[in-house]
Amino acid sequence: MSVIAIVNRKGGAGKSTLATHVAGYLAAHGHEVMLGDVDKQQSSRYWLSLRNERQALIHGWTIDERNFARPPAGVKHVVLDTPGGFQGLGLMKVAMYADAILMPATSSVFDRQAAAECLKELRTLPRVVTGKCRIACVGMRIDARTKNAEAVAAWADEMSIPFLGAIRSATAYTRCQEQGLSLFDFPPEKVADHLKDWELVTEWIDRVLAAERQEAQRVPPRPASRVVASIVPMSARVAQG
């Protein structure tokens, strides 16, 4: 099982857009995936409720960040959408199980400052220190051809984390959100121009999954932990009230 967490303490950094598209990418490529929503705003959970049964299935998981436990046994891949201000015990618990963390950042210096503070905390945690949890940065709502993209890339280099390119702002993302879709739910030829922005992100995800498969072949599976009552499984095809 692989766990990919989307983390930045700054609200409005594009975490939900990134989380839903990572989940959409995995589902579109035939992976069994669960989208966990740690954020009190429950944006990702609402996105799932808009998704129709004709689309590739994404399971939902509503999580209480104060009582976060290991993802349910049997789940192949988990994507976690985390809240703004995420730190302390909640961040530590997510990092205990995460195989990868994607940090979205806009052109705002406040985004980068919040991400830097979060990264500093993450680098005190065992799985990050040992390299078992990878971290990378994605520029959100930024044109890759601009100085804003250069600024985020330079920041990522300064922080010694990979920069996976920039995702442009486009009305296509608003339309996707309104229908519970990601770009990966469309025929590639119809969204080819937008998919170019995601190439470095998806290549990185593929490497994370490959590393996890190799690790699973070498290490016996860990015993399933008890899942706390505050975690509520939800099918993407059945909207909860």
C-alpha positions as CSV (number, residue, x, y, z in Angstrom):
1,M,0.0,0.0,0.0
2,S,1.2,3.5,-0.8
3,V,0.1,6.7,1.0
4,I,0.5,10.1,-0.7
5,A,-0.2,13.1,1.5
6,I,-0.8,16.6,0.2
7,V,0.5,19.1,2.7
8,N,1.0,22.8,3.1
9,R,0.0,24.8,6.2
10,K,-1.1,27.8,4.0
11,G,-4.8,27.7,3.1
12,G,-5.6,28.2,-0.6
13,A,-2.4,26.6,-1.8
14,G,-4.2,24.2,-4.1
15,K,-4.2,21.1,-1.9
16,S,-7.6,19.8,-2.8
17,T,-7.1,20.3,-6.6
18,L,-3.8,18.4,-6.3
19,A,-5.3,15.7,-4.1
20,T,-8.3,15.0,-6.4
21,H,-6.1,14.9,-9.5
22,V,-3.6,12.5,-7.9
23,A,-6.5,10.3,-6.9
24,G,-8.0,10.7,-10.4
25,Y,-4.7,9.7,-12.0
26,L,-4.4,6.6,-10.0
27,A,-8.0,5.5,-10.6
28,A,-7.8,6.2,-14.3
29,H,-4.8,3.9,-14.5
30,G,-6.7,1.0,-12.9
31,H,-5.4,1.4,-9.3
32,E,-7.7,0.9,-6.3
33,V,-7.5,4.2,-4.6
34,M,-9.0,5.8,-1.5
35,L,-9.2,9.6,-1.1
36,G,-8.9,10.6,2.5
37,D,-10.1,14.1,3.6
38,V,-8.5,15.4,6.8
39,D,-9.6,19.0,6.1
40,K,-12.6,20.2,8.1
41,Q,-13.9,21.9,5.0
42,Q,-14.2,18.5,3.4
43,S,-13.6,19.8,-0.1
44,S,-12.3,16.5,-1.4
45,R,-15.2,14.6,0.2
46,Y,-17.7,16.9,-1.5
47,W,-15.9,16.4,-4.8
48,L,-16.3,12.7,-4.4
49,S,-20.1,13.1,-3.8
50,L,-20.4,14.9,-7.2
51,R,-18.7,12.0,-9.0
52,N,-20.9,9.7,-11.0
53,E,-20.7,5.9,-11.3
54,R,-19.6,6.0,-14.9
55,Q,-16.2,7.3,-13.7
56,A,-13.3,5.2,-12.4
57,L,-14.1,4.4,-8.8
58,I,-12.4,6.3,-6.0
59,H,-13.3,5.3,-2.4
60,G,-13.8,8.0,0.2
61,W,-12.4,8.2,3.7
62,T,-13.5,10.9,6.2
63,I,-10.8,11.3,8.9
64,D,-10.7,13.1,12.2
65,E,-7.2,14.5,12.3
66,R,-7.0,14.3,16.1
67,N,-7.6,10.5,15.9
68,F,-5.8,9.6,12.7
69,A,-5.0,5.9,12.4
70,R,-3.4,3.7,9.8
71,P,-5.4,3.5,6.6
72,P,-7.9,0.5,6.5
73,A,-6.3,-2.9,5.7
74,G,-6.7,-4.0,2.1
75,V,-6.6,-0.6,0.5
76,K,-4.0,-0.4,-2.3
77,H,-3.3,3.3,-2.4
78,V,-4.4,6.3,-0.3
79,V,-4.3,10.0,-1.1
80,L,-4.7,12.4,1.8
81,D,-6.0,16.0,1.5
82,T,-4.8,17.8,4.7
83,P,-6.0,21.1,6.1
84,G,-4.3,24.5,6.3
85,G,-2.4,25.0,9.6
86,F,-1.6,21.3,9.7
87,Q,1.2,20.6,12.3
88,G,2.1,18.9,15.5
89,L,0.5,15.6,16.3
90,G,-1.7,15.5,13.2
91,L,1.2,16.0,10.9
92,M,3.3,13.5,12.8
93,K,0.6,10.8,12.5
94,V,0.2,11.3,8.8
95,A,4.0,11.2,8.3
96,M,4.1,7.9,10.2
97,Y,2.3,6.2,7.3
98,A,3.1,8.4,4.3
99,D,5.4,7.1,1.6
100,A,5.3,10.5,-0.2
101,I,4.3,14.1,0.5
102,L,3.5,16.6,-2.2
103,M,3.7,20.2,-1.2
104,P,1.7,22.6,-3.4
105,A,2.8,26.2,-3.5
106,T,1.5,29.2,-5.4
107,S,3.6,32.3,-6.4
108,S,2.8,33.8,-2.9
109,V,5.8,34.2,-0.6
110,F,3.4,33.3,2.2
111,D,2.8,29.9,0.6
112,R,6.6,29.3,0.5
113,Q,7.1,30.5,4.0
114,A,4.3,28.1,5.3
115,A,5.7,25.3,3.3
116,A,9.3,25.9,4.6
117,E,8.0,25.8,8.2
118,C,6.1,22.6,7.5
119,L,9.2,21.1,5.8
120,K,11.4,22.0,8.8
121,E,9.0,20.1,11.1
122,L,8.7,17.1,8.7
123,R,12.5,16.8,8.6
124,T,12.5,16.0,12.3
125,L,10.3,12.9,11.8
126,P,11.7,9.4,11.4
127,R,10.3,8.3,8.0
128,V,11.4,11.6,6.4
129,V,14.8,11.5,8.0
130,T,15.4,7.9,6.8
131,G,14.2,8.7,3.3
132,K,11.2,6.3,3.5
133,C,8.9,9.3,2.9
134,R,9.8,11.3,-0.1
135,I,8.9,15.0,-0.4
136,A,8.4,17.1,-3.6
137,C,7.0,20.5,-4.5
138,V,4.4,21.4,-7.2
139,G,3.7,24.9,-8.3
140,M,-0.1,25.6,-8.4
141,R,-1.9,28.2,-10.5
142,I,1.4,29.1,-12.1
143,D,2.4,29.3,-15.8
144,A,5.7,27.3,-16.2
145,R,7.0,30.0,-18.6
146,T,6.9,32.8,-16.0
147,K,9.2,34.2,-13.3
148,N,6.7,33.0,-10.7
149,A,7.5,29.4,-11.7
150,E,11.2,30.2,-11.6
151,A,10.8,31.6,-8.1
152,V,9.0,28.5,-6.8
153,A,11.6,26.3,-8.6
154,A,14.4,28.2,-6.9
155,W,12.7,27.9,-3.5
156,A,12.4,24.1,-4.0
157,D,16.1,23.9,-4.9
158,E,17.0,26.0,-1.8
159,M,14.9,23.6,0.3
160,S,16.6,20.6,-1.4
161,I,13.4,19.0,-2.6
162,P,12.4,18.1,-6.2
163,F,10.3,20.7,-8.1
164,L,7.7,18.8,-10.3
165,G,6.7,21.7,-12.5
166,A,3.8,24.1,-12.5
167,I,0.1,23.6,-13.0
168,R,-1.5,26.5,-14.8
169,S,-4.7,28.1,-13.6
170,A,-7.5,27.2,-16.1
171,T,-11.3,27.1,-16.2
172,A,-10.9,23.4,-16.9
173,Y,-10.2,22.8,-13.2
174,T,-13.3,24.7,-12.1
175,R,-15.4,22.6,-14.5
176,C,-13.8,19.4,-13.2
177,Q,-14.5,20.4,-9.6
178,E,-18.2,21.0,-10.3
179,Q,-18.6,17.5,-11.7
180,G,-16.4,15.4,-9.4
181,L,-13.9,14.9,-12.2
182,S,-10.2,15.2,-12.8
183,L,-8.4,15.8,-16.1
184,F,-7.5,12.1,-16.1
185,D,-11.2,11.2,-16.5
186,F,-11.2,12.6,-20.0
187,P,-9.8,11.1,-23.2
188,P,-6.2,12.2,-23.2
189,E,-6.5,13.9,-26.6
190,K,-9.2,16.2,-25.4
191,V,-7.0,17.6,-22.5
192,A,-3.6,17.0,-23.9
193,D,-2.4,20.6,-23.5
194,H,-3.3,20.6,-19.7
195,L,-1.9,17.1,-19.2
196,K,1.6,18.3,-20.2
197,D,1.6,20.3,-16.9
198,W,1.2,17.0,-15.0
199,E,3.9,14.9,-16.6
200,L,6.6,15.5,-13.9
201,V,4.0,14.9,-11.2
202,T,2.7,11.6,-12.6
203,E,6.3,10.4,-13.4
204,W,7.2,11.0,-9.7
205,I,4.0,9.2,-8.5
206,D,4.9,6.2,-10.7
207,R,8.4,6.1,-9.1
208,V,6.8,6.2,-5.6
209,L,4.6,3.3,-6.5
210,A,7.4,1.3,-8.0
211,A,9.6,1.9,-4.9
212,E,6.6,0.8,-2.7
213,R,6.2,-2.4,-4.8
214,Q,9.9,-3.2,-4.4
215,E,9.7,-2.6,-0.7
216,A,6.6,-4.8,-0.3
217,Q,8.5,-7.7,-2.0
218,R,11.3,-7.4,0.5
219,V,9.4,-6.8,3.7
220,P,6.6,-8.9,5.2
221,P,3.3,-6.9,5.4
222,R,2.8,-5.0,8.7
223,P,-0.2,-6.2,10.8
224,A,-3.3,-4.1,10.3
225,S,-3.9,-1.5,13.0
226,R,-7.2,-1.0,14.6
227,V,-9.1,1.7,12.8
228,V,-10.7,4.3,15.1
229,A,-14.4,4.9,15.0
230,S,-14.0,8.5,13.7
231,I,-12.9,7.1,10.3
232,V,-15.9,6.6,8.1
233,P,-15.5,4.6,4.8
234,M,-17.5,6.1,2.0
235,S,-18.0,5.0,-1.6
236,A,-17.5,7.7,-4.3
237,R,-20.7,6.4,-5.8
238,V,-22.8,7.1,-2.7
239,A,-23.0,10.6,-1.4
240,Q,-23.3,11.0,2.3
241,G,-25.3,13.8,3.9
